Each structure stands twice: as structure tokens, then as C-alpha cells.
Amino acid sequence: MYDAATMNVDTRFPIAFFAAVAALCAPVAAQTPSTAPVTGITVSATRAVGAEAVRITGTAAAARPLEAAIYARFSQDLPTVLLSRRIISTDATGRYDTTLPTAPAYFRGAILTIVVRTIPDGAGASATVSVAAPNVPAPPDDIPASVR
């Protein structure tokens, strides 16, 4: 304010006023920092070498139960089959890692669909893997040169 007797300008009021207005008009995120929780689910599936199983890893909301299931498509003429289902949970950081067995009665080339969903609301994600031999080739698997 302006004091006519001393001809001085008092700047305390406008500075405090503008500071209060800036605090009220600032975006909410700038006033209260917070970290957003993981709401989506990710899933990555690979064949487990040396076993008739699929290794599943991914992320979801921390400390939440999940349902992981494997479905197989053998042919267009056969229905989709549930091979395995298991309840799993995420750790404190929201990560999960598990191995699900596939049925022993499978054949190479079948398409496995892995579905991971939250319990109870059902939001989820999926991945696919093709069935192959359970192990890497070994010397007895090679065709001898004399036979070729």
C-alpha cells in the first residue's frame, strides 16, 4: 500500500497476496506429489526348457491375487481346451513370476494362450506361445550323416 505521509510503498501485502493466489491456482499435481499405482496387467510367456510347462512373468497391481490360465487351440475343428489354471499373487513391487504345467497330451504346433486376470473384477492380459519339443536338441536327435 501507499503511505502518503512518508511517501513509501508497502510491498508486504501484494507479495503475500500473489503467493496465496499462486498456491491456489497451481495444478493439483504440483501441490501434492504422488505416485500412481500400477493398474494395468502385463504378461510375458516363454516355454520352460526341459519341461512341459510355460514360464509366465509380468506386472500388475501390488499385493493383488491374480488368476493365470493356459488354453490350447489344437485345430479349427476342435474346441479350445483349458490346460492349467492357478491363483498367483504379485509381490510388493507388483511383479509376478510362475511356471504353469501344460497337459502331457499335447502335440507340436498347438497354440497356447496364456491369460492373466485380476480377481474378482477380471481385467487382464494375454500372450501366446506355440508348443514345441520340451527340450533343446541333443546329439542323439541329430540325423547321422550316413543316413542323409
N, CA, C and O of each residue as an XYZ file, in Angstrom:
592
protein
N       0.835     -1.177      0.000
C       0.000      0.000      0.000
C       0.884      1.246      0.000
O       2.088      1.176      0.246
N       0.265      2.364     -0.277
C       0.989      3.631     -0.366
C       0.677      4.460      0.859
O      -0.487      4.685      1.193
N       1.738      4.919      1.534
C       1.594      5.776      2.708
C       1.917      7.199      2.277
O       3.072      7.506      1.982
N       0.923      8.066      2.237
C       1.111      9.435      1.733
C       1.984     10.263      2.655
O       2.686     11.152      2.172
N       1.977     10.018      3.957
C       2.759     10.820      4.882
C       4.253     10.585      4.696
O       5.030     11.538      4.744
N       4.664      9.365      4.488
C       6.098      9.085      4.351
C       6.504      8.847      2.913
O       7.692      8.732      2.614
N       5.542      8.773      2.031
C       5.757      8.532      0.603
C       6.512      7.232      0.344
O       7.377      7.162     -0.529
N       6.170      6.214      1.113
C       6.755      4.870      0.940
C       5.666      3.916      0.440
O       4.481      4.074      0.730
N       6.110      2.949     -0.299
C       5.192      1.924     -0.791
C       5.411      0.662      0.054
O       6.534      0.174      0.174
N       4.336      0.150      0.629
C       4.402     -1.068      1.432
C       4.176     -2.270      0.502
O       3.092     -2.412     -0.063
N       5.172     -3.123      0.341
C       5.083     -4.238     -0.603
C       4.736     -5.552      0.078
O       4.664     -6.574     -0.605
N       4.519     -5.579      1.379
C       4.222     -6.819      2.071
C       2.870     -7.395      1.661
O       2.771     -8.603      1.449
N       1.864     -6.608      1.547
C       0.538     -7.098      1.212
C       0.490     -7.697     -0.200
O      -0.001     -8.815     -0.352
N       0.975     -7.008     -1.233
C       0.888     -7.604     -2.577
C       1.695     -8.890     -2.714
O       1.261     -9.803     -3.417
N       2.844     -8.992     -2.072
C       3.647    -10.207     -2.183
C       2.910    -11.381     -1.541
O       2.846    -12.461     -2.128
N       2.360    -11.187     -0.359
C       1.618    -12.245      0.313
C       0.370    -12.620     -0.488
O       0.021    -13.796     -0.581
N      -0.288    -11.638     -1.053
C      -1.487    -11.877     -1.847
C      -1.161    -12.725     -3.082
O      -1.851    -13.704     -3.368
N      -0.113    -12.346     -3.805
C       0.253    -13.076     -5.022
C       0.757    -14.497     -4.709
O       0.541    -15.419     -5.496
N       1.419    -14.668     -3.572
C       1.861    -16.005     -3.170
C       0.658    -16.907     -2.881
O       0.657    -18.080     -3.256
N      -0.366    -16.361     -2.215
C      -1.571    -17.138     -1.915
C      -2.336    -17.483     -3.192
O      -2.835    -18.600     -3.333
N      -2.431    -16.535     -4.117
C      -3.124    -16.792     -5.380
C      -2.372    -17.849     -6.195
O      -2.996    -18.726     -6.792
N      -1.045    -17.772     -6.225
C      -0.258    -18.754     -6.969
C      -0.429    -20.150     -6.383
O      -0.491    -21.124     -7.134
N      -0.506    -20.269     -5.062
C      -0.688    -21.577     -4.438
C      -2.072    -22.147     -4.740
O      -2.214    -23.353     -4.939
N      -3.082    -21.297     -4.775
C      -4.432    -21.763     -5.063
C      -4.631    -22.125     -6.529
O      -5.403    -23.031     -6.846
N      -3.949    -21.431     -7.416
C      -4.130    -21.649     -8.852
C      -3.166    -22.658     -9.446
O      -3.286    -23.008    -10.620
N      -2.215    -23.131     -8.661
C      -1.249    -24.111     -9.174
C      -1.966    -25.421     -9.460
O      -2.955    -25.733     -8.798
N      -1.486    -26.203    -10.442
C      -2.106    -27.503    -10.716
C      -2.034    -28.413     -9.494
O      -1.103    -28.324     -8.694
N      -3.015    -29.275     -9.361
C      -3.097    -30.163     -8.203
C      -1.862    -31.051     -8.108
O      -1.358    -31.287     -7.009
N      -1.365    -31.548     -9.241
C      -0.184    -32.422     -9.217
C       1.038    -31.690     -8.692
O       1.913    -32.305     -8.082
N       1.109    -30.390     -8.918
C       2.250    -29.631     -8.428
C       2.166    -29.409     -6.921
O       3.194    -29.236     -6.266
N       0.956    -29.411     -6.364
C       0.799    -29.187     -4.936
C       1.057    -30.444     -4.119
O       1.700    -30.376     -3.072
N       0.571    -31.579     -4.577
C       0.713    -32.813     -3.809
C       1.318    -33.896     -4.696
O       0.604    -34.528     -5.475
N       2.614    -34.112     -4.587
C       3.206    -35.165     -5.404
C       2.752    -36.534     -4.923
O       2.668    -36.786     -3.721
N       2.459    -37.421     -5.879
C       2.067    -38.778     -5.535
C       2.500    -39.708     -6.659
O       2.719    -39.279     -7.792
N       2.618    -40.975     -6.329
C       2.960    -41.956     -7.340
C       1.707    -42.721     -7.706
O       0.961    -43.158     -6.830
N       1.475    -42.885     -8.990
C       0.293    -43.589     -9.456
C       0.494    -45.097     -9.307
O       1.558    -45.608     -9.654
N      -0.498    -45.813     -8.802
C      -0.371    -47.260     -8.682
C      -0.454    -47.922    -10.057
O      -1.037    -47.372    -10.992
N       0.135    -49.106    -10.162
C       0.054    -49.867    -11.402
C      -1.351    -50.419    -11.508
O      -1.789    -51.165    -10.632
N      -2.068    -50.065    -12.572
C      -3.438    -50.552    -12.719
C      -3.552    -51.582    -13.827
O      -4.449    -52.423    -13.786
N      -2.677    -51.541    -14.805
C      -2.739    -52.488    -15.898
C      -1.953    -53.745    -15.599
O      -1.133    -53.787    -14.682
N      -2.221    -54.769    -16.391
C      -1.512    -56.031    -16.243
C      -0.677    -56.252    -17.487
O      -1.132    -56.016    -18.606
N       0.557    -56.708    -17.282
C       1.396    -57.127    -18.393
C       1.718    -58.603    -18.204
O       1.773    -59.098    -17.079
N       1.927    -59.292    -19.308
C       2.259    -60.709    -19.228
C       3.243    -61.046    -20.340
O       3.118    -60.576    -21.471
N       4.213    -61.862    -19.994
C       5.192    -62.381    -20.939
C       5.276    -63.884    -20.710
O       5.434    -64.338    -19.576
N       5.169    -64.653    -21.790
C       5.172    -66.111    -21.656
C       6.245    -66.717    -22.544
O       6.393    -66.333    -23.704
N       6.995    -67.669    -21.992
C       8.011    -68.408    -22.735
C       7.919    -69.877    -22.348
O       7.469    -70.219    -21.255
N       8.348    -70.728    -23.251
C       8.377    -72.153    -22.937
C       9.445    -72.413    -21.892
O      10.525    -71.826    -21.947
N       9.156    -73.274    -20.955
C      10.139    -73.667    -19.947
C      10.964    -74.808    -20.535
O      10.439    -75.893    -20.784
N      12.240    -74.564    -20.755
C      13.111    -75.563    -21.368
C      13.296    -76.729    -20.401
O      13.579    -76.529    -19.220
N      13.134    -77.935    -20.908
C      13.320    -79.129    -20.097
C      12.067    -79.600    -19.400
O      12.115    -80.559    -18.629
N      10.941    -78.947    -19.653
C       9.699    -79.345    -19.003
C       8.529    -79.066    -19.935
O       8.639    -78.261    -20.861
N       7.427    -79.724    -19.689
C       6.198    -79.439    -20.407
C       5.451    -78.373    -19.620
O       4.460    -78.653    -18.946
N       5.952    -77.137    -19.721
C       5.427    -76.035    -18.931
C       5.702    -74.716    -19.633
O       6.484    -74.646    -20.581
N       5.041    -73.672    -19.146
C       5.212    -72.323    -19.656
C       5.574    -71.425    -18.480
O       4.932    -71.482    -17.431
N       6.604    -70.596    -18.653
C       7.009    -69.643    -17.619
C       6.321    -68.321    -17.910
O       6.388    -67.802    -19.024
N       5.655    -67.782    -16.890
C       4.884    -66.551    -17.041
C       5.450    -65.502    -16.098
O       5.609    -65.753    -14.903
N       5.756    -64.321    -16.637
C       6.219    -63.190    -15.832
C       5.435    -61.955    -16.242
O       4.879    -61.897    -17.339
N       5.393    -60.971    -15.359
C       4.708    -59.730    -15.691
C       4.537    -58.830    -14.495
O       5.135    -59.040    -13.439
N       3.705    -57.819    -14.683
C       3.417    -56.862    -13.621
C       1.912    -56.661    -13.494
O       1.158    -56.845    -14.449
N       1.502    -56.287    -12.310
C       0.102    -55.964    -12.009
C       0.109    -55.123    -10.742
O       1.175    -54.780    -10.229
N      -1.054    -54.795    -10.242
C      -1.141    -54.029     -9.001
C      -0.477    -54.821     -7.872
O      -0.597    -56.045     -7.814
N       0.211    -54.131     -6.993
C       0.948    -54.779     -5.911
C       0.014    -55.495     -4.942
O      -1.071    -55.010     -4.619
N       0.465    -56.663     -4.486
C      -0.220    -57.467     -3.471
C      -1.669    -57.768     -3.837
O      -2.553    -57.698     -2.983
N      -1.916    -58.100     -5.094
C      -3.264    -58.460     -5.550
C      -3.266    -59.897     -6.035
O      -2.289    -60.338     -6.640
N      -4.338    -60.642     -5.787
C      -4.417    -62.004     -6.330
C      -4.746    -61.963     -7.819
O      -5.528    -61.130     -8.276
N      -4.137    -62.876     -8.558
C      -4.357    -62.996     -9.992
C      -4.701    -64.438    -10.317
O      -4.364    -65.351     -9.564
N      -5.368    -64.636    -11.432
C      -5.613    -65.985    -11.930
C      -4.868    -66.118    -13.249
O      -5.062    -65.314    -14.160
N      -4.021    -67.130    -13.350
C      -3.286    -67.414    -14.581
C      -3.828    -68.720    -15.153
O      -3.941    -69.719    -14.444
N      -4.161    -68.701    -16.440
C      -4.716    -69.895    -17.078
C      -4.077    -70.090    -18.440
O      -3.691    -69.126    -19.102
N      -3.966    -71.361    -18.857
C      -3.447    -71.700    -20.181
C      -4.549    -72.420    -20.951
O      -5.110    -73.412    -20.485
N      -4.842    -71.901    -22.132
C      -5.808    -72.513    -23.034
C      -5.069    -72.979    -24.283
O      -4.109    -72.337    -24.710
N      -5.513    -74.100    -24.879
C      -4.866    -74.633    -26.075
C      -5.847    -74.648    -27.237
O      -7.019    -74.995    -27.093
N      -5.317    -74.257    -28.400
C      -6.057    -74.398    -29.656
C      -5.293    -75.429    -30.483
O      -4.186    -75.168    -30.955
N      -5.897    -76.597    -30.649
C      -5.242    -77.668    -31.389
C      -5.571    -77.594    -32.874
O      -4.719    -77.875    -33.716
N      -6.795    -77.218    -33.192
C      -7.253    -77.219    -34.572
C      -8.489    -76.340    -34.668
O      -9.136    -76.045    -33.663
N      -8.804    -75.933    -35.867
C     -10.035    -75.158    -36.052
C     -11.274    -76.034    -35.879
O     -12.377    -75.524    -35.681
N     -11.092    -77.339    -35.952
C     -12.212    -78.265    -35.820
C     -12.460    -78.722    -34.388
O     -13.452    -79.399    -34.119
N     -11.568    -78.360    -33.465
C     -11.713    -78.773    -32.070
C     -11.918    -77.538    -31.191
O     -11.402    -76.466    -31.510
N     -12.657    -77.670    -30.100
C     -12.846    -76.519    -29.211
C     -11.568    -76.178    -28.445
O     -10.663    -77.001    -28.315
N     -11.521    -74.968    -27.951
C     -10.407    -74.537    -27.113
C     -10.475    -75.287    -25.789
O     -11.553    -75.469    -25.225
N      -9.304    -75.724    -25.294
C      -9.239    -76.568    -24.101
C      -8.473    -75.848    -22.991
O      -7.422    -75.258    -23.241
N      -9.002    -75.898    -21.761
C      -8.288    -75.373    -20.594
C      -7.268    -76.413    -20.149
O      -7.628    -77.538    -19.805
N      -5.996    -76.032    -20.159
C      -4.937    -76.964    -19.767
C      -4.542    -76.825    -18.307
O      -4.304    -77.821    -17.624
N      -4.473    -75.582    -17.829
C      -3.977    -75.361    -16.472
C      -4.492    -74.021    -15.968
O      -4.663    -73.076    -16.738
N      -4.737    -73.952    -14.661
C      -5.171    -72.696    -14.043
C      -4.625    -72.659    -12.626
O      -4.618    -73.670    -11.923
N      -4.164    -71.474    -12.214
C      -3.570    -71.340    -10.879
C      -3.799    -69.911    -10.375
O      -3.790    -68.954    -11.148
N      -4.004    -69.794     -9.072
C      -4.091    -68.484     -8.425
C      -2.668    -68.094     -8.026
O      -1.967    -68.855     -7.359
N      -2.253    -66.898     -8.444
C      -0.933    -66.382     -8.099
C      -1.110    -64.997     -7.505
O      -2.202    -64.432     -7.562
N      -0.053    -64.446     -6.940
C      -0.135    -63.082     -6.410
C       1.135    -62.322     -6.758
O       2.182    -62.911     -7.025
N       1.016    -61.020     -6.748
C       2.160    -60.165     -7.035
C       2.910    -59.874     -5.747
O       2.364    -60.002     -4.650
N       4.167    -59.482     -5.894
C       4.943    -59.103     -4.715
C       4.676    -57.633     -4.394
O       3.782    -57.022     -4.980
N       5.436    -57.072     -3.481
C       5.233    -55.690     -3.039
C       5.506    -54.682     -4.152
O       4.993    -53.564     -4.107
N       6.302    -55.057     -5.145
C       6.600    -54.134     -6.257
C       5.666    -54.340     -7.441
O       5.765    -53.615     -8.431
N       4.761    -55.310     -7.362
C       3.802    -55.537     -8.432
C       4.254    -56.546     -9.475
O       3.653    -56.626    -10.546
N       5.287    -57.310     -9.195
C       5.783    -58.300    -10.169
C       5.318    -59.703     -9.782
O       5.116    -60.013     -8.608
N       5.156    -60.539    -10.804
C       4.859    -61.949    -10.560
C       5.687    -62.800    -11.512
O       6.087    -62.348    -12.585
N       5.936    -64.038    -11.102
C       6.742    -64.977    -11.875
C       6.314    -66.375    -11.453
O       6.426    -66.731    -10.280
N       5.825    -67.168    -12.398
C       5.377    -68.520    -12.085
C       5.554    -69.412    -13.302
O       5.729    -68.931    -14.421
N       5.508    -70.700    -13.072
C       5.565    -71.683    -14.142
C       4.307    -72.536    -14.064
O       3.997    -73.112    -13.021
N       3.581    -72.610    -15.187
C       2.363    -73.406    -15.255
C       2.598    -74.628    -16.131
O       3.131    -74.499    -17.233
N       2.211    -75.806    -15.666
C       2.388    -77.002    -16.488
C       1.360    -77.049    -17.614
O       0.230    -76.583    -17.463
N       1.769    -77.615    -18.737
C       0.828    -77.891    -19.817
C       0.450    -79.359    -19.717
O       1.172    -80.151    -19.112
N      -0.655    -79.713    -20.296
C      -1.075    -81.120    -20.244
C      -0.079    -81.976    -21.008
O       0.445    -81.532    -22.030
N       0.199    -83.187    -20.546
C       1.155    -84.036    -21.261
C       0.611    -84.535    -22.598
O       1.386    -84.965    -23.452
N      -0.689    -84.487    -22.791
C      -1.272    -84.959    -24.052
C      -1.388    -83.782    -25.027
O      -2.492    -83.319    -25.315
N      -0.268    -83.308    -25.525
C      -0.265    -82.209    -26.480
C       0.502    -82.650    -27.715
O       1.124    -83.712    -27.724
N       0.455    -81.844    -28.740
C       1.291    -82.106    -29.892
C       1.930    -80.805    -30.367
O       1.412    -79.716    -30.115
N       3.039    -80.931    -31.043
C       3.786    -79.756    -31.511
C       2.963    -78.960    -32.506
O       2.257    -79.512    -33.350
N       3.075    -77.665    -32.382
C       2.351    -76.773    -33.268
C       1.063    -76.238    -32.667
O       0.499    -75.285    -33.205
N       0.575    -76.810    -31.574
C      -0.625    -76.278    -30.932
C      -0.322    -74.881    -30.399
O       0.812    -74.585    -30.025
N      -1.331    -74.036    -30.367
C      -1.161    -72.655    -29.907
C      -1.701    -72.546    -28.485
O      -2.870    -72.835    -28.227
N      -0.836    -72.127    -27.571
C      -1.226    -71.925    -26.179
C      -1.484    -70.444    -25.944
O      -0.658    -69.604    -26.301
N      -2.620    -70.123    -25.350
C      -2.948    -68.757    -24.976
C      -2.920    -68.678    -23.466
O      -3.625    -69.419    -22.781
N      -2.098    -67.772    -22.948
C      -1.971    -67.580    -21.509
C      -2.755    -66.329    -21.148
O      -2.526    -65.263    -21.720
N      -3.670    -66.452    -20.208
C      -4.498    -65.326    -19.781
C      -4.244    -65.098    -18.295
O      -4.384    -66.015    -17.487
N      -3.872    -63.874    -17.941
C      -3.689    -63.486    -16.546
C      -4.702    -62.384    -16.267
O      -4.728    -61.370    -16.964
N      -5.539    -62.582    -15.244
C      -6.567    -61.589    -14.927
C      -6.634    -61.360    -13.427
O      -6.261    -62.222    -12.632
N      -7.112    -60.194    -13.060
C      -7.256    -59.870    -11.642
C      -8.499    -60.541    -11.090
O      -9.466    -60.795    -11.809
N      -8.451    -60.818     -9.815
C      -9.599    -61.404     -9.128
C     -10.140    -60.337     -8.186
O      -9.340    -59.797     -7.422
N     -11.359    -60.000     -8.169
C     -12.511    -60.598     -8.799
C     -12.994    -59.875    -10.058
O     -13.875    -60.391    -10.745
N     -12.444    -58.691    -10.386
C     -13.052    -57.897    -11.467
C     -12.750    -58.374    -12.879
O     -13.493    -58.039    -13.801
N     -11.695    -59.137    -13.081
C     -11.465    -59.769    -14.364
C     -10.668    -59.003    -15.387
O     -10.494    -59.511    -16.495
N     -10.165    -57.804    -15.097
C      -9.315    -57.102    -16.061
C      -8.042    -57.912    -16.242
O      -7.483    -58.404    -15.262
N      -7.575    -58.059    -17.477
C      -6.418    -58.915    -17.669
C      -5.653    -58.669    -18.950
O      -5.905    -57.709    -19.679
N      -4.708    -59.565    -19.206
C      -3.856    -59.513    -20.387
C      -3.597    -60.934    -20.841
O      -3.784    -61.883    -20.080
N      -3.158    -61.080    -22.103
C      -2.885    -62.420    -22.612
C      -1.653    -62.426    -23.503
O      -1.214    -61.388    -23.998
N      -1.111    -63.616    -23.693
C       0.043    -63.833    -24.569
C      -0.113    -65.211    -25.185
O      -0.850    -66.046    -24.661
N       0.575    -65.456    -26.294
C       0.504    -66.769    -26.932
C       1.896    -67.362    -27.104
O       2.887    -66.649    -27.265
N       1.935    -68.694    -27.063
C       3.166    -69.455    -27.243
C       2.797    -70.673    -28.078
O       1.720    -71.245    -27.906
N       3.672    -71.064    -28.964
C       3.459    -72.273    -29.754
C       4.164    -73.450    -29.076
O       5.287    -73.318    -28.591
N       3.492    -74.596    -29.049
C       4.061    -75.780    -28.415
C       5.191    -76.321    -29.282
O       5.060    -76.432    -30.501
N       6.285    -76.649    -28.643
C       7.441    -77.246    -29.316
C       7.969    -78.366    -28.433
O       7.397    -78.655    -27.383
N       9.045    -78.989    -28.851
C       9.650    -80.049    -28.050
C      10.037    -79.490    -26.682
O      10.452    -78.335    -26.581
N       9.905    -80.297    -25.632
C      10.182    -79.790    -24.294
C      11.655    -79.524    -24.009
O      11.977    -78.902    -22.996
N      12.555    -79.979    -24.876
C      13.973    -79.804    -24.614
C      14.686    -79.327    -25.869
O      14.146    -79.416    -26.972
N      15.879    -78.829    -25.699
C      16.704    -78.416    -26.837
C      17.287    -79.669    -27.493
O      17.452    -80.690    -26.825
N      17.603    -79.607    -28.797
C      18.142    -80.808    -29.449
C      19.425    -81.299    -28.781
O      20.247    -80.508    -28.316
N      19.573    -82.610    -28.746
C      20.756    -83.260    -28.184
C      21.400    -84.100    -29.286
O      20.762    -84.339    -30.312
N      22.635    -84.551    -29.110
C      23.314    -85.332    -30.156
C      22.519    -86.528    -30.667
O      22.556    -86.775    -31.872
N      21.796    -87.296    -29.832
C      21.024    -88.414    -30.383
C      19.883    -87.966    -31.307
O      19.385    -88.761    -32.103
N      19.469    -86.698    -31.203
C      18.382    -86.201    -32.038
C      18.844    -85.892    -33.472
O      18.022    -85.816    -34.385
N      20.130    -85.717    -33.661
C      20.648    -85.385    -34.985
C      20.619    -86.610    -35.884
O      20.894    -87.731    -35.455
N      20.281    -86.368    -37.126
C      20.287    -87.444    -38.114
C      21.743    -87.685    -38.528
O      22.428    -86.738    -38.915
N      22.223    -88.902    -38.456
C      23.606    -89.177    -38.839
C      23.849    -88.828    -40.324
O      22.959    -88.963    -41.164
N      25.048    -88.389    -40.609
C      25.417    -88.006    -41.973
C      25.269    -89.184    -42.933
O      24.949    -88.975    -44.103
N      25.490    -90.403    -42.475
C      25.394    -91.576    -43.351
C      23.973    -91.854    -43.808
O      23.770    -92.503    -44.835
N      22.977    -91.368    -43.052
C      21.565    -91.595    -43.386
C      21.048    -90.524    -44.331
O      20.100    -90.771    -45.077
N      21.645    -89.346    -44.318
C      21.140    -88.233    -45.150
C      21.342    -88.530    -46.556
O      20.987    -87.723    -47.414
